[in-house]
Amino acid sequence: MNNQDLDQRIGARIRTERESRGWSLSELATRASVSRAMIHKVERGDSSPTANLLGKLSGAFGLSMSTLLARAEISQGRLLRKADQPVWVDPATGYIRRHVSPRSDIPFDVVHVTLPGNKEVPMPASAYAFLRQLVWVLEGELVFVEGQTQHEMKEGDCLELGPPMDCIFKNQTERPCTYAVVLLNVS
């Protein structure tokens, strides 16, 4: 699936989630603290959403970003081969997100992320409201800022996130950082 197709599917999923709740574009914009025009562009597939925007929209829906993207990306099935794992690239940072786990009734997801060197991705607390998470650094170094606390992580380190708060994933090196995020949906 190419990025344009994925943008179309993500936009259609956002529209479906919004309409299933009976929300107008304006109501979703207010709940997510983003512009109505941006949501309209994303729903039409005219704009590729950033990771931060997806975090805000998923939080407004009471979903994890992973769940929102999985609903747009993955068909049902117990085996999800690497070639079929949806890959999404954040247009703002080049952050690469690969959804590893199959779509199922098990309430967790596994996501493989590559964060390019000298980049950072902020995420609003609303993106984590219904989740427990682990971040496991597979390669490189990651600085994870959780509210006022900064965690400097190296290859092999694994962090359980605390209560939902605004956070930032930072790669302060020249090399890409690869990490896995394991999300448990507790809603």
C-alpha positions, 0 to 999 in steps of 0.5 A: 500500500503506498502513502497516498492510499494509506492517507485515503484510508486514514482519512476515511477512518477518521470520517467514519469515527467522527460520523459514528459519534454524530459529531460535526467537523467543528465538534471534532476540531474543538475536542481535538484542539485542531482546525476544522480545515485541517480535519477536512483536508485529512478526511478527504485524503488531501493532506497526510496527517502528522503523528501529533495530529493523529495523536490529538484526533485519536485522543478525542475519539477515546482511542489510541493512535495505534487503534485508529491506524489499525482500523484504517490499515489492517484486515482481520487475521491472526498472522500479519506478515512483515510485507503486509504490515502497514507502514506510515511515515510522518510527513513532518519528521520522517518518523516511520511507524510499522504496525507489527501486531495482527488486528484481533480481539487481544487488547494490545498492539505492537508498533515498530518505530524508526525516529530519524536523527535529530528529530522529535515527535511530541504527543498529547496526553489525550493520545494515552488516555486509555492505554498502558505502554512500554517503550523498548529501545531496539537500536540507538538512543532515545530521550523520552520526555514525560511531563517534567521527567526526562528518560535517557534510554539506550539500546535494550532499555525498556520503560513503562510509561506513567499516567497520561501526560504530554510527552516527546520522543526525541532522537538527539543523535545523528543515527536513527533510533529504532524502538518498539511500543507495546500498547495495552488498551485499558478502556 
